[in-house]
Amino acid sequence: MENKPIPQFQSSLGFIGIIKESFKTAIRNQKLLVPTLLLVFLTSSQLDFAQKTLLAPVVRDFLLQLGKHPYIVQDFTYSTIDHHIYDGALDGLREILLAKFVLMAIASIITLVFLIVSVSSTYEAYTAKLLGPKDIFLKIKESWKRPIVTSFYMTLLSLGLAFFYTTSIVVSSILAVNSCAMMILGAMITLSIPICYYYVATLWTVSMIVSVLEDGVGGLKAIWRAAELIKGKRLQASLMMVLFSIAYGLVLLMATFLRSYSRSMSAPLVIMIPFTNGFYCLLKLFMFVVYTVFYHERRTSHDEKEWKGVYIPITSGDV
């Protein structure tokens, strides 16, 4: 009898196991990750420097215009007012909004490329394959649209949850005046906010990874797929996101501490931007690596469960 090949599945890693494997994978893939990290750090730092140096005079002039005309909003409601006296303030506002939009667009493109390169190369490196520059460019060309669509739907979901929580807290606060039950309900809703926040952040990250790695899966399909993969490991996945948030919070505290001991006017530029950007890019990279390893483990476990439920008939040719 000829035996059919049965796929071999790895055992699911725990929290510590994923972190260890992520370090090993990052080291194995350092030839691609290190140049990517340096490029993202330099470009993002240049964007921040441009925002601080180029926009500062425009913002300062806009604030001076507002100081001269504190009732600009009220005056625009009256048609008898000569609106040309506010041309300077309006021009400054347009320049600020345009510059912000351009900077945000460039930052989004950098983040998208950073995501695709990090996730694709990490996934292949974790499965004992290293990608070359041609493979990376091809992967960017094939998958750049899917993460954008997924991010759009996740933004809508986040806005919907924010509206729900805001409405619930306002309503419960009003009704809590004469009701102890509503007060308790409002407190429970408030306490659930950080739990929901970290779960949505985790779902967002995993759905972006799904969008990059799985062909034809993006938008709502990627979100649904990510929710299925996270199921059963929500606590572990959310704790990893909490860990990254704490690490970045410590970086901000260290930067603030260093800046407080420098009386130079350029301290925010010299310390805050390189220091915070450097560690932020490093943490972001490692977060992509960790969640890519997590995705691989969950996908392997998910495929194993599906394989166990598959019946393979033996035909006469197999005997």
C-alpha positions in Angstrom: 0.0 0.0 0.0 1.3 3.4 -0.9 1.1 5.9 1.9 -0.2 9.4 1.2 2.1 12.2 2.4 0.7 13.9 5.5 1.9 17.4 6.1 4.0 18.0 9.3 2.8 20.8 11.6 4.9 22.6 14.2 3.6 22.9 17.7 2.2 26.3 18.7 4.6 28.5 20.5 3.8 30.3 23.7 4.4 34.0 24.5 8.1 33.5 25.4 8.6 31.1 22.6 7.4 33.6 20.0 9.6 36.3 21.4 12.6 34.0 21.2 11.9 32.9 17.7 11.4 36.5 16.7 14.9 37.4 17.9 16.3 34.4 16.0 14.4 35.3 12.8 15.4 38.9 13.0 19.1 38.0 13.3 18.8 35.5 10.5 17.2 38.2 8.3 19.5 41.1 9.4 21.0 41.7 6.0 17.6 42.9 4.8 16.1 44.3 8.0 19.0 46.5 9.1 19.2 48.5 5.8 15.4 48.8 5.8 15.5 50.0 9.4 18.1 52.6 8.7 16.3 53.9 5.6 13.0 54.2 7.4 14.7 55.9 10.4 16.5 58.5 8.2 13.4 59.3 6.1 11.0 59.5 9.1 13.5 61.7 11.0 13.9 64.0 7.9 10.1 64.3 7.8 10.0 65.3 11.5 12.8 67.8 11.0 11.0 69.3 8.1 7.8 69.6 10.1 9.5 71.2 13.0 11.7 73.6 10.9 9.6 74.5 7.9 6.2 74.6 9.5 7.3 76.5 12.7 7.4 79.9 11.0 4.0 79.3 9.3 2.4 78.2 12.5 3.9 81.1 14.4 2.5 83.6 11.8 -0.9 81.9 11.9 -1.1 82.2 15.7 -0.1 85.9 15.4 -2.9 86.4 12.9 -5.4 84.7 15.3 -4.1 86.9 18.1 -4.9 90.0 16.0 -8.3 88.7 15.0 -9.7 86.6 17.9 -13.2 86.6 16.6 -12.4 85.3 13.1 -14.9 82.4 13.3 -17.8 84.7 14.6 -17.0 87.3 11.9 -17.3 84.9 9.1 -21.0 84.3 10.0 -21.7 87.9 9.1 -21.8 88.8 5.4 -21.2 92.5 6.2 -17.7 92.0 7.5 -14.8 92.5 5.0 -13.3 89.0 4.9 -10.2 90.2 3.1 -8.7 91.3 6.4 -8.3 87.6 7.2 -6.5 86.6 4.0 -3.2 86.2 5.9 -4.7 83.8 8.5 -6.5 81.8 5.8 -3.3 81.5 3.7 -1.4 80.3 6.7 -4.1 77.8 7.5 -4.1 76.5 3.9 -0.3 76.1 4.0 -0.4 74.2 7.3 -3.1 71.8 6.1 -1.4 71.2 2.8 2.0 70.6 4.4 0.4 68.3 6.9 -1.4 66.3 4.2 1.8 65.9 2.1 3.9 64.8 5.2 1.2 62.4 6.2 1.0 60.9 2.7 4.8 60.5 2.6 4.8 58.9 6.1 2.0 56.5 5.1 4.0 55.4 2.0 7.1 54.8 4.2 5.1 52.8 6.7 3.4 50.7 4.0 6.8 49.8 2.4 8.2 49.2 5.9 5.4 46.8 6.6 5.6 44.8 3.4 9.4 44.5 3.4 9.5 43.5 7.1 6.6 41.1 7.1 7.4 39.4 3.8 11.1 38.9 4.5 10.4 37.8 8.1 7.9 35.2 7.0 10.3 33.7 4.4 13.2 33.8 6.8 11.2 32.1 9.5 10.5 29.3 7.0 14.2 29.0 6.1 14.2 31.2 3.0 15.8 34.6 2.5 14.3 37.0 0.0 16.4 39.1 -2.4 15.8 42.7 -3.6 14.0 41.5 -6.7 11.6 39.4 -4.6 10.9 42.3 -2.3 10.1 44.7 -5.1 7.9 42.1 -6.7 6.1 41.6 -3.4 5.6 45.4 -2.9 4.2 45.6 -6.4 1.8 42.7 -5.9 0.4 43.5 -2.4 0.5 47.2 -1.7 -3.2 47.8 -2.4 -4.5 45.2 0.0 -3.1 46.7 3.2 -4.5 50.1 2.2 -8.0 48.7 1.8 -7.7 46.8 5.1 -6.4 49.9 6.9 -9.4 51.9 5.6 -11.9 49.4 7.0 -10.0 49.2 10.3 -10.2 53.0 10.5 -13.9 52.9 10.0 -14.2 50.2 12.7 -12.1 52.2 15.1 -14.2 55.4 14.5 -17.4 53.4 15.1 -16.1 52.0 18.4 -14.9 55.5 19.4 -18.4 56.9 18.7 -20.0 54.0 20.6 -17.9 54.5 23.7 -18.3 58.2 23.6 -22.0 58.0 23.3 -22.3 55.3 26.0 -20.2 57.2 28.5 -22.1 60.4 27.9 -25.5 58.7 28.3 -24.4 56.7 31.3 -23.0 59.8 32.9 -26.3 61.7 32.5 -28.4 58.8 33.8 -26.0 58.0 36.6 -27.2 61.0 38.6 -30.2 59.1 39.8 -29.2 55.5 39.2 -26.5 53.5 40.9 -26.8 50.8 38.2 -26.1 53.3 35.5 -23.1 54.5 37.4 -21.7 50.9 37.6 -22.5 50.4 33.9 -20.6 53.6 33.0 -17.6 52.5 35.1 -17.6 49.1 33.4 -17.7 50.6 30.0 -14.9 53.0 30.9 -12.7 50.1 32.2 -13.3 48.1 29.0 -11.8 50.9 26.8 -8.1 49.8 27.2 -9.1 46.2 26.6 -10.9 47.0 23.5 -8.2 49.4 22.3 -5.4 46.8 22.6 -7.6 44.1 21.0 -8.4 46.4 18.0 -4.7 47.4 17.7 -3.8 43.7 17.6 -6.5 42.9 15.1 -5.4 45.8 13.0 -1.8 44.5 13.0 -2.6 40.9 12.2 -5.1 41.9 9.5 -2.3 44.0 7.8 0.0 41.0 7.9 -2.7 38.8 6.4 -3.2 41.4 3.7 0.5 41.2 2.8 1.0 37.5 3.0 -2.2 36.0 1.6 -3.0 36.6 -2.0 -6.5 38.0 -2.8 -7.2 38.6 0.9 -7.7 42.2 1.9 -10.3 44.6 3.4 -13.1 42.9 5.4 -11.8 39.4 4.4 -8.4 40.1 5.9 -10.0 41.4 9.1 -12.3 38.4 9.4 -9.3 36.1 8.7 -7.2 37.8 11.4 -10.1 37.5 13.9 -10.2 33.7 13.2 -6.5 33.4 13.6 -6.4 35.3 16.9 -9.3 33.4 18.3 -8.1 31.3 21.2 -5.0 33.5 21.6 -6.6 36.9 22.1 -4.9 37.4 25.5 -1.5 36.4 24.3 -1.7 38.6 21.2 -3.0 41.6 23.2 -0.3 41.2 25.8 2.3 41.5 23.1 0.8 44.8 22.0 0.7 46.0 25.7 4.4 45.1 25.9 5.3 47.2 22.9 3.2 50.1 24.2 5.0 50.0 27.6 8.4 49.9 25.8 7.6 52.9 23.7 6.3 54.8 26.8 9.6 54.2 28.5 11.4 55.6 25.4 9.3 58.8 25.6 10.0 59.1 29.4 13.8 58.7 28.8 13.7 61.3 26.0 11.8 63.7 28.2 14.3 63.1 31.0 17.2 63.8 28.7 15.6 66.9 27.3 14.9 68.3 30.7 18.7 68.4 31.4 19.5 70.3 28.2 18.8 74.1 28.1 19.6 74.4 24.4 16.8 75.6 22.2 17.6 72.8 19.7 17.2 70.1 22.3 13.8 68.9 21.0 15.3 68.5 17.5 18.7 67.0 18.6 17.3 64.6 21.2 13.6 64.0 20.8 13.4 63.3 17.0 16.5 61.0 16.6 16.0 59.3 20.0 12.3 58.7 19.8 12.3 57.9 16.0 15.2 55.5 16.4 13.6 53.5 19.1 10.1 53.8 17.6 11.4 52.4 14.2 13.2 49.6 16.1 10.1 48.7 18.1 7.9 48.9 15.1 10.2 46.5 13.2 10.4 44.1 16.0 6.6 44.3 16.4 6.2 43.3 12.7 8.6 40.4 13.2 6.8 39.2 16.4 3.3 39.3 14.9 4.5 37.7 11.7 5.9 34.8 13.7 2.6 34.8 15.7 0.7 34.7 12.4 2.7 31.8 11.1 2.1 29.8 14.3 -1.6 30.5 14.3 -1.9 29.7 10.6 -0.1 26.4 11.1 -2.3 25.5 14.1 -5.4 26.5 12.1 -4.4 24.5 9.1 -3.6 21.5 11.4 -7.2 21.6 12.8 -8.6 21.7 9.3 -6.4 18.8 8.2 -7.5 16.6 11.0 -11.1 17.1 9.9 -10.3 16.0 6.3 -11.2 12.5 5.2 -8.9 11.1 2.4 -10.5 8.1 0.6 -8.2 5.3 -0.6 -8.7 4.4 -4.2 -8.0 1.1 -5.8 -4.8 2.5 -7.3 -3.4 3.1 -3.7 -3.7 -0.6 -2.8 
